[in-house]
């Protein structure tokens, strides 16, 4: 039983100072158990306090990590929108993520509507081997100047991203498949994916899509209107 739970439980059933000094660990645990049985709601209160403290600690850790990593997100990464924009949006995504596909038109609409934002794409293939194949192909497509076309086609895919579907889309957007397959194994591609995994771990990102905007980490799909409002708040006056 954690110290927070014990403290909350015993606070509900205080004992005298003298009596408390005579209690050993076994006595304290026994009293705590008796208190929980008599007032089960105090256990919920204790767990709530514990969860709140964990959330605060996570938020502080994320803030510290963001401060350290902010300038690293763009290294070896595709960047679109206004490259000189005053606001940077970072997206961690996986091509096999249905929510990422839902978010794609929202992100595209934001890039078209705002001239103040640039987006950094962080390929974050966490949903299986097909996801990594897709991420590698997407990053390799940069060498042929077709990252954005391939990215949008993959986000519009109706079905799983596996090697066959990835290569079909690559051919459809005009990529040289033999060159692509070679480039998919390059150090640059591997380094990008490894960096994305490292960034995600440091920031506590475990799912896709996840957006980083200013000092905020935003998990899940976010509508274009909400995103544009958040961007407007960050634009220097």
C-alpha positions as CSV (number, residue, x, y, z in Angstrom):
1,X,0.0,0.0,0.0
2,X,1.5,3.4,-1.0
3,X,2.3,6.1,1.5
4,X,-0.3,8.4,0.0
5,X,-3.0,5.8,0.4
6,X,-1.9,5.1,4.0
7,X,-1.8,8.7,4.9
8,X,-5.2,9.4,3.5
9,X,-6.7,6.4,5.3
10,X,-5.1,7.2,8.6
11,X,-6.1,10.8,8.4
12,X,-9.7,9.7,8.4
13,X,-9.1,7.8,11.6
14,X,-6.6,9.7,13.6
15,X,-4.9,8.2,16.7
16,X,-3.3,10.0,19.6
17,X,0.3,11.0,19.4
18,X,1.3,8.6,22.1
19,X,-0.7,5.7,20.5
20,X,0.8,6.6,17.1
21,X,4.3,6.3,18.5
22,X,3.6,2.8,19.7
23,X,2.3,1.6,16.4
24,X,4.6,-0.6,14.2
25,X,4.2,-1.2,10.5
26,X,1.9,-4.2,11.0
27,X,-0.4,-2.1,13.3
28,X,-0.6,0.7,10.7
29,X,-1.5,-1.6,7.9
30,X,-4.1,-3.3,10.1
31,X,-5.7,0.1,11.0
32,X,-5.6,1.1,7.4
33,X,-7.4,-2.0,6.4
34,X,-10.0,-1.6,9.1
35,X,-10.5,2.0,8.0
36,X,-11.0,1.0,4.4
37,X,-13.6,-1.6,5.3
38,X,-15.5,0.9,7.4
39,X,-15.2,3.8,4.9
40,X,-14.4,2.4,1.4
41,X,-14.8,5.9,-0.1
42,X,-11.5,7.0,1.4
43,X,-9.7,4.5,-0.8
44,X,-11.2,6.2,-3.8
45,X,-10.1,9.6,-2.5
46,X,-6.5,8.3,-1.9
47,X,-6.3,6.9,-5.4
48,X,-7.6,10.1,-6.8
49,X,-4.9,12.1,-5.0
50,X,-2.2,9.6,-6.2
51,X,-3.5,9.9,-9.8
52,X,-3.4,13.7,-9.6
53,X,0.2,13.7,-8.4
54,X,1.2,11.3,-11.2
55,X,-0.5,13.6,-13.7
56,X,1.3,16.6,-12.4
57,X,4.7,14.7,-12.5
58,X,4.0,13.6,-16.1
59,X,3.1,17.1,-17.2
60,X,6.3,18.5,-15.6
61,X,8.4,15.8,-17.2
62,X,6.8,16.5,-20.6
63,X,7.5,20.3,-20.2
64,X,11.1,19.6,-19.4
65,X,11.5,17.2,-22.3
66,X,9.8,19.6,-24.7
67,X,12.3,22.3,-23.8
68,X,15.2,20.0,-24.5
69,X,13.8,18.5,-27.8
70,X,12.0,21.4,-29.4
71,X,14.9,22.3,-31.8
72,X,15.5,18.6,-32.7
73,X,12.0,17.8,-34.1
74,X,12.8,19.2,-37.5
75,X,16.1,17.4,-38.0
76,X,15.9,15.0,-40.9
77,X,12.2,15.4,-41.1
78,X,9.7,16.4,-43.8
79,X,8.4,20.0,-43.3
80,X,5.5,21.6,-45.1
81,X,3.3,24.6,-44.9
82,X,5.0,28.0,-44.6
83,X,8.6,27.0,-44.0
84,X,9.2,30.4,-42.4
85,X,6.0,30.3,-40.3
86,X,6.0,31.6,-36.8
87,X,4.1,28.6,-35.4
88,X,5.4,25.0,-35.6
89,X,3.0,22.0,-35.5
90,X,4.6,18.6,-35.0
91,X,2.6,15.4,-35.8
92,X,3.5,11.9,-34.7
93,X,1.5,9.5,-36.9
94,X,1.2,5.9,-38.3
95,X,-0.2,5.1,-41.7
96,X,-2.2,2.2,-40.2
97,X,-3.8,4.4,-37.7
98,X,-7.5,5.1,-38.5
99,X,-7.5,8.2,-36.4
100,X,-4.5,9.6,-38.3
101,X,-6.4,9.1,-41.5
102,X,-9.3,11.0,-40.0
103,X,-6.9,13.8,-38.9
104,X,-5.2,14.1,-42.3
105,X,-7.9,16.3,-44.0
106,X,-8.0,18.5,-40.9
107,X,-4.3,19.1,-41.0
108,X,-4.4,19.8,-44.7
109,X,-7.2,22.3,-44.3
110,X,-5.2,24.0,-41.5
111,X,-2.1,24.3,-43.8
112,X,-4.2,25.8,-46.5
113,X,-6.0,28.2,-44.2
114,X,-3.1,29.5,-42.1
115,X,0.0,31.2,-43.5
116,X,1.6,31.3,-40.1
117,X,2.1,27.6,-39.5
118,X,4.6,25.0,-40.7
119,X,4.2,21.3,-39.9
120,X,6.9,18.8,-39.1
121,X,6.0,15.2,-39.9
122,X,7.4,12.6,-37.5
123,X,6.9,9.1,-38.9
124,X,6.0,7.0,-35.8
125,X,5.3,3.4,-37.0
126,X,4.1,1.6,-34.0
127,X,1.2,-0.6,-35.4
128,X,3.2,-3.4,-36.9
129,X,5.6,-4.3,-39.7
130,X,3.3,-2.8,-42.4
131,X,3.5,0.5,-40.6
132,X,7.3,0.5,-40.7
133,X,7.3,-0.4,-44.4
134,X,5.0,2.5,-45.1
135,X,7.1,4.9,-43.0
136,X,10.3,3.9,-44.7
137,X,8.7,4.2,-48.2
138,X,7.3,7.6,-47.3
139,X,10.6,8.9,-46.0
140,X,12.4,7.4,-49.0
141,X,10.0,9.2,-51.4
142,X,11.6,12.5,-50.3
143,X,14.6,11.6,-52.5
144,X,12.3,11.6,-55.5
145,X,10.5,14.8,-54.5
146,X,7.2,13.0,-53.9
147,X,6.8,12.8,-50.1
148,X,3.7,14.9,-49.9
149,X,2.0,13.1,-52.8
150,X,2.8,9.7,-51.3
151,X,1.8,10.9,-47.8
152,X,-1.6,12.1,-48.9
153,X,-2.2,8.9,-50.9
154,X,-1.3,6.7,-47.9
155,X,-3.6,8.7,-45.7
156,X,-6.4,8.1,-48.2
157,X,-5.7,4.3,-48.3
158,X,-8.8,2.2,-47.7
159,X,-7.3,-0.9,-46.0
160,X,-4.2,-2.0,-44.2
161,X,-0.8,-0.6,-45.1
162,X,1.2,-3.6,-46.0
163,X,4.1,-4.0,-48.5
164,X,1.9,-4.8,-51.4
165,X,-0.5,-1.8,-50.9
166,X,2.5,0.5,-50.1
167,X,4.3,-0.4,-53.3
168,X,1.1,0.0,-55.4
169,X,0.6,3.5,-54.1
170,X,4.2,4.3,-54.6
171,X,3.8,3.2,-58.3
172,X,0.6,5.2,-58.6
173,X,2.2,8.4,-57.5
174,X,5.1,7.9,-60.0
175,X,7.9,6.7,-57.8
176,X,10.7,4.6,-59.2
177,X,10.2,1.4,-57.1
178,X,13.7,0.0,-57.5
179,X,15.2,3.3,-56.3
180,X,12.6,3.6,-53.6
181,X,13.4,0.1,-52.2
182,X,17.1,0.9,-52.0
183,X,16.5,4.3,-50.3
184,X,14.1,2.7,-47.8
185,X,17.1,1.0,-46.2
186,X,19.2,4.1,-45.9
187,X,20.7,5.4,-42.7
188,X,18.7,8.6,-43.1
189,X,15.4,6.8,-43.0
190,X,16.4,4.5,-40.1
191,X,17.7,7.5,-38.2
192,X,14.4,9.4,-38.6
193,X,12.3,6.5,-37.3
194,X,14.7,5.9,-34.4
195,X,14.6,9.6,-33.5
196,X,10.8,9.6,-33.5
197,X,10.7,6.7,-31.2
198,X,13.2,8.4,-28.9
199,X,11.2,11.7,-28.9
200,X,8.0,9.9,-28.2
201,X,9.4,8.0,-25.2
202,X,10.8,11.2,-23.8
203,X,7.5,13.0,-24.2
204,X,5.3,10.1,-22.9
205,X,3.6,9.7,-26.3
206,X,2.2,6.2,-26.7
207,X,-0.5,6.6,-29.4
208,X,-1.2,8.3,-32.8
209,X,-1.9,10.8,-33.9
210,X,-0.3,13.1,-31.3
211,X,0.4,16.7,-32.0
212,X,2.9,19.0,-30.4
213,X,1.9,22.7,-30.6
214,X,3.7,25.3,-28.5
215,X,4.0,23.8,-25.0
216,X,1.0,21.6,-25.5
217,X,0.9,17.9,-26.4
218,X,-2.4,17.0,-28.0
219,X,-3.3,13.3,-28.4
220,X,-6.0,12.2,-30.9
221,X,-7.9,13.8,-33.7
222,X,-8.3,17.6,-33.4
223,X,-10.7,19.5,-35.6
224,X,-9.4,22.2,-37.9
225,X,-11.3,25.0,-36.2
226,X,-9.9,24.2,-32.8
227,X,-6.4,23.8,-34.3
228,X,-6.6,27.1,-36.1
229,X,-7.7,28.8,-32.8
230,X,-4.7,27.4,-31.0
231,X,-2.4,28.4,-33.8
232,X,-3.8,32.0,-33.8
233,X,-3.1,32.3,-30.0
234,X,0.6,31.5,-30.7
235,X,1.1,33.9,-33.6
236,X,3.3,36.9,-32.4
237,X,1.5,40.2,-32.5
